[in-house]
Amino acid sequence: MEEKSEILYAADLAKVLGKSQHSISMAIQRDSDMLPPGRFKMGRLWAWRRATVMKWLDQLEDQDETPAPRRGPGRPRATPASPLELRG
């Protein structure tokens, strides 16, 4: 029987979240909110407690509504010229 470690490193977290290790590393660099809270360093490596990650996943599952988009709408488009104006 496989013993589960209490500590998850980036590679372990990637497996749990179904992401690549590279995407986890990039999210760490950007300090993204796609990662669970409670990250800490163990030597040179970032780590999370398994219980914290599982609790965070449960909270995500319990959310009824989708989160609001992080950025607003883009700039408004200019009104296109009419064909009469183009001929003109």
C-alpha positions, 0 to 999 in steps of 0.5 A: 500500500502506498503511503501518502506524504503529508507534504505536497511539492509542485510536482505532486500538486500538479498531479492532484490538480491535473495540471503540468508541473510547468503550469504550477511553476509559472503560477508560482512565479506570477503569484496566481490565485489558481494555487491553493493558499498556505504555500511555504518553502522547504529548502529550495522547493515550494510545498503545501500541506496535503490537508490544506490543499484538500480543504481548498479543493472542497471549498472550490467544489462547494462554491455555487457561482462562478467567480467574476472575471478578473479583468473588465471588458475590452475597449469599445469598438469603433463604429465601422464606416458605411459603404457610402462613406467608403465610396465617397 
